Amino acid sequence: MQQIDSETIYDLLPYSDFIPYLQEAYTHDYTIPERMFNSFGNGVSETPSTLLQMPAWEDGEYLGIKNVTLSPHNSQFNKPTLQGVYLLFEAKNGTPLATFDASAITARRTAAKSAMAASFLSRKDSEVLLMAGTGTLSAELIQAHCAVRPINEVVIWEHTPGKGQKVIERLPDMQQNFSVTDDLSDAVPQADIISVATLAVDPIINGQWLQPGQHLDGVGAYRTDMREANDEVLRRATLFVDHDDAFEETGDLLIPLEAGVINKDDLEATLFQLCRDEKEGRKDNEEITFFKSTGHALEDLSAALFVYRQLNSD
């Protein structure tokens, strides 16, 4: 059984190639059972950690399952929030084929999915990207969005001084102009695309800051008690999600849903509907769009297969 490390995954998942591959995968039929989501005490923080298991398969072809833990306190140990393993099997007889570093798979597929959504939902002339957050995903989201839109300016919002510069140092080959800010109220109105990937529990994006024509990409808030966008965002923006179960998986949607701020009929389209040309994306240059990403096992399987097939193409 092959063991595929993070360096190999990053090398073999360039966004220019993987984003079209992922978009094509969204047009096919796979079996995607409900994700298994459990909280557990970590003995370090009052905030529990999370065990997440996400299976997906194509009958007679391949089966995969991601097993990861999410530990919000891990920055104090200089470890990533998300750690785990992705397992790929041959579906015909259940033979294990390969294990993958799940952090790399998740980072690449999450950023690719956000950029794919932005290709439907952001203005084609978008030039200014605001990256709110400085974690593992920040550098990936910057690269991915720059692969689908003519971004020439990237502004990084940091909560902790110095972390924004560290993100820039992870992107030495990019030609965009980079800057760092600690003021979201000033940075949000000036951006064309706003990508948010934080561990915020309370909203950090105020809908009153949004301007006509902007696209908001919500990547964090992976638990039902976490939010990055406030109610005004939901009132002002046209809502898109990756899949139908998103309302039950994130506080960005579940909390305003239960409060009556939105209802499920406010959903404009899922990413499946956009990729299959069943629904329209952005309608005009004045529309404010909000894509809420919660993750989908199809993305993990697609990333694993994209890498595995390259390594076993002979």
C-alpha positions in Angstrom: 0.0 0.0 0.0 1.4 3.4 -1.0 2.0 6.1 1.6 1.7 9.5 0.0 3.1 12.5 2.0 2.1 16.1 2.0 5.0 17.3 -0.3 3.9 14.9 -3.0 0.3 15.9 -2.6 1.1 19.6 -3.0 3.3 18.9 -6.0 0.7 16.9 -7.8 -2.3 19.1 -7.1 -1.6 22.4 -8.9 -4.7 24.6 -8.9 -4.6 25.3 -12.6 -5.2 21.5 -13.2 -7.1 20.4 -10.2 -9.9 23.0 -10.2 -11.2 21.9 -13.6 -10.9 18.3 -12.5 -12.9 19.0 -9.4 -15.6 20.9 -11.3 -16.0 17.9 -13.6 -16.3 15.6 -10.6 -19.2 17.7 -9.3 -21.2 16.7 -12.4 -20.9 13.0 -11.7 -22.8 10.7 -9.3 -21.1 9.4 -6.2 -22.4 7.8 -3.0 -21.7 10.3 -0.1 -23.0 9.0 3.3 -23.6 11.5 6.1 -20.3 12.6 7.7 -19.6 11.3 11.2 -19.0 14.1 13.6 -18.0 13.7 17.2 -16.7 16.0 19.9 -14.1 14.8 22.5 -12.3 16.3 25.4 -8.6 17.0 24.9 -7.5 17.7 28.5 -6.0 21.0 27.4 -8.8 23.4 26.6 -12.5 23.9 27.6 -13.2 23.9 23.9 -13.6 20.3 22.7 -11.8 18.8 19.8 -13.6 17.2 16.9 -13.3 13.8 15.2 -14.5 13.9 11.7 -15.0 10.9 9.3 -16.0 11.5 5.7 -16.6 8.5 3.3 -17.3 8.6 -0.4 -17.3 6.0 -3.2 -18.1 5.3 -6.8 -19.6 1.8 -7.2 -17.1 -0.6 -8.8 -14.3 1.9 -8.9 -12.9 3.6 -5.8 -13.8 4.2 -2.1 -12.2 6.6 0.3 -12.6 7.8 3.8 -11.1 10.8 5.6 -10.3 10.5 9.3 -9.2 13.7 10.9 -9.2 15.5 14.2 -9.7 19.3 14.6 -8.1 20.8 17.7 -8.6 24.6 17.9 -5.9 25.0 20.6 -3.1 23.4 18.6 -1.4 26.7 17.8 0.1 26.7 21.3 1.8 23.4 20.4 2.9 24.6 17.0 0.7 22.0 15.4 -2.0 22.4 12.7 -5.6 22.5 13.8 -6.5 19.6 11.4 -4.5 16.4 11.3 -5.3 12.9 10.0 -5.2 10.3 7.3 -7.1 9.7 4.1 -7.5 6.0 3.0 -8.2 5.0 -0.6 -9.5 1.6 -1.5 -10.3 -0.3 -4.7 -14.1 -0.7 -4.6 -14.2 -3.9 -6.6 -12.8 -6.1 -3.9 -12.0 -3.7 -1.0 -8.3 -3.7 -1.4 -6.5 -0.8 0.4 -4.5 1.2 -2.2 -3.0 4.2 -0.5 -2.8 6.4 2.5 -2.5 10.2 2.2 -1.7 13.1 4.5 -5.2 14.3 5.2 -4.1 17.9 6.1 -2.6 18.4 2.6 -5.6 16.8 0.9 -8.0 19.0 2.9 -6.1 22.2 2.4 -5.8 21.8 -1.4 -9.4 20.6 -2.0 -10.9 23.2 0.2 -9.1 26.1 -1.5 -9.8 24.6 -4.9 -13.5 24.4 -4.1 -13.7 28.0 -2.9 -11.9 29.2 -6.1 -14.3 27.1 -8.2 -17.2 28.7 -6.5 -15.6 32.1 -7.1 -15.4 31.4 -10.8 -19.2 31.2 -10.8 -19.9 33.9 -8.2 -17.3 36.7 -8.3 -17.0 39.4 -10.9 -14.7 38.3 -13.7 -12.7 41.6 -13.3 -12.0 41.0 -9.6 -8.6 42.4 -8.7 -8.4 42.8 -5.0 -8.5 39.8 -2.6 -8.9 40.2 1.1 -7.8 37.1 3.0 -9.2 37.1 6.6 -7.2 34.7 8.6 -3.6 33.5 8.7 -3.8 29.8 9.3 -2.9 26.8 7.1 -5.6 27.5 4.6 -4.8 31.2 4.0 -1.9 30.7 1.6 -3.8 28.0 -0.2 -6.9 30.2 -0.6 -4.8 33.0 -1.9 -3.1 30.8 -4.5 -6.4 29.2 -5.6 -8.3 32.5 -6.0 -5.4 34.0 -8.0 -5.7 31.0 -10.3 -9.3 31.9 -11.4 -9.4 35.7 -11.2 -6.9 38.5 -12.3 -6.0 39.3 -8.7 -3.2 42.0 -8.5 -3.6 43.0 -4.8 -3.9 40.7 -1.8 -4.6 42.1 1.7 -4.2 39.8 4.6 -6.1 40.5 7.9 -4.3 39.3 11.0 -5.6 38.8 14.5 -2.1 38.3 15.9 0.6 40.7 14.9 3.2 39.2 12.7 1.2 36.3 11.3 0.2 38.1 8.2 3.8 38.6 7.2 4.4 34.9 7.8 1.7 34.1 5.2 3.4 36.3 2.7 6.7 34.5 3.3 5.0 31.2 2.4 4.2 32.7 -1.0 7.6 33.8 -2.4 6.9 33.1 -6.0 3.7 35.1 -6.3 3.7 38.4 -8.2 0.8 40.1 -6.6 1.1 43.1 -4.3 0.7 42.1 -0.6 -0.2 44.1 2.5 -1.3 43.3 6.0 -4.1 44.9 8.0 -5.7 44.5 11.4 -8.8 46.5 10.5 -11.6 44.5 8.8 -14.0 47.4 8.8 -11.6 49.3 6.5 -10.4 46.4 4.4 -13.7 44.7 3.6 -15.3 47.6 1.6 -12.2 47.8 -0.6 -12.0 44.2 -1.7 -13.6 42.4 -4.7 -13.4 39.0 -3.1 -13.3 38.4 0.7 -12.2 34.9 1.8 -12.6 34.1 5.5 -10.9 31.1 7.1 -10.7 31.6 10.9 -11.7 29.8 14.1 -14.0 32.6 15.1 -17.0 31.7 17.3 -18.6 35.2 17.1 -19.0 36.9 13.7 -16.1 39.0 12.4 -17.7 40.0 9.0 -20.4 42.7 9.3 -22.8 42.8 6.4 -23.0 46.6 6.7 -19.4 46.7 5.4 -20.3 44.9 2.1 -20.4 46.8 -1.1 -22.3 46.0 -4.4 -20.5 43.5 -6.6 -18.5 41.8 -3.8 -18.1 38.1 -3.3 -17.8 36.6 0.2 -16.2 33.2 0.6 -16.9 31.7 4.1 -14.5 28.8 4.9 -14.3 28.6 8.7 -17.1 28.1 11.2 -17.0 24.3 10.8 -19.1 23.7 14.0 -22.7 24.7 14.6 -21.7 27.0 17.4 -19.2 29.0 15.2 -19.9 32.0 13.0 -17.8 34.3 10.8 -20.6 36.3 9.1 -23.3 38.2 11.0 -27.0 38.3 10.2 -26.7 41.3 8.0 -24.5 39.3 5.6 -27.4 36.8 5.2 -29.9 39.6 4.7 -27.9 41.4 2.0 -26.2 38.6 0.0 -27.4 36.0 -2.4 -26.6 32.6 -0.7 -24.8 29.7 -2.2 -23.5 26.5 -0.5 -21.5 23.5 -1.6 -24.3 20.9 -0.8 -27.8 20.5 0.7 -26.7 19.5 4.2 -24.8 22.7 4.8 -27.6 24.3 6.9 -27.1 21.7 9.5 -23.3 21.8 9.6 -22.3 25.4 10.3 -23.3 28.1 12.7 -23.0 30.6 9.9 -26.3 29.1 8.5 -27.9 27.2 11.4 -27.9 30.0 13.9 -29.7 32.6 11.6 -31.9 29.8 10.3 -33.2 29.0 13.8 -33.5 32.7 14.6 -35.7 33.2 11.6 -33.3 35.5 9.9 -33.2 33.2 6.8 -35.0 30.1 5.7 -33.9 27.3 3.4 -35.8 28.8 0.5 -33.3 31.7 0.6 -30.7 29.3 -0.9 -30.0 30.3 -4.5 -28.0 27.2 -5.6 -25.6 24.5 -4.5 -22.2 24.0 -6.1 -23.6 20.8 -7.7 -26.3 22.8 -9.4 -23.8 25.4 -10.6 -21.4 22.8 -12.0 -24.2 21.0 -13.8 -25.6 24.2 -15.3 -28.9 23.7 -13.5 -28.8 27.1 -11.7 -27.2 30.4 -12.5 -24.4 32.0 -10.5 -23.8 35.7 -10.4 -26.5 37.6 -12.2 -24.9 41.1 -12.5 -22.0 43.2 -11.4 -24.0 44.8 -8.5 -25.1 41.5 -6.8 -23.4 40.6 -3.4 -22.8 36.8 -3.3 -22.0 34.7 -0.3 -20.6 31.1 -0.7 -20.6 29.1 2.5 -18.2 26.2 2.4 -18.7 23.3 4.8 -16.8 20.6 3.0 -17.9 17.5 1.1 -16.4 14.0 0.9 -16.5 14.1 -2.9 -13.7 16.8 -2.8 -11.4 14.6 -0.7 -12.0 11.5 -3.0 -11.4 13.7 -6.1 -8.1 15.0 -4.7 -6.9 11.6 -3.7 -7.7 10.1 -7.1 -6.1 13.0 -8.9 -2.8 12.3 -7.1 -3.1 8.5 -7.1 -3.7 8.3 -10.8 -0.7 10.4 -11.6 1.5 8.2 -9.5 0.1 5.1 -11.1 -0.4 6.1 -14.7 1.8 3.4 -16.2 
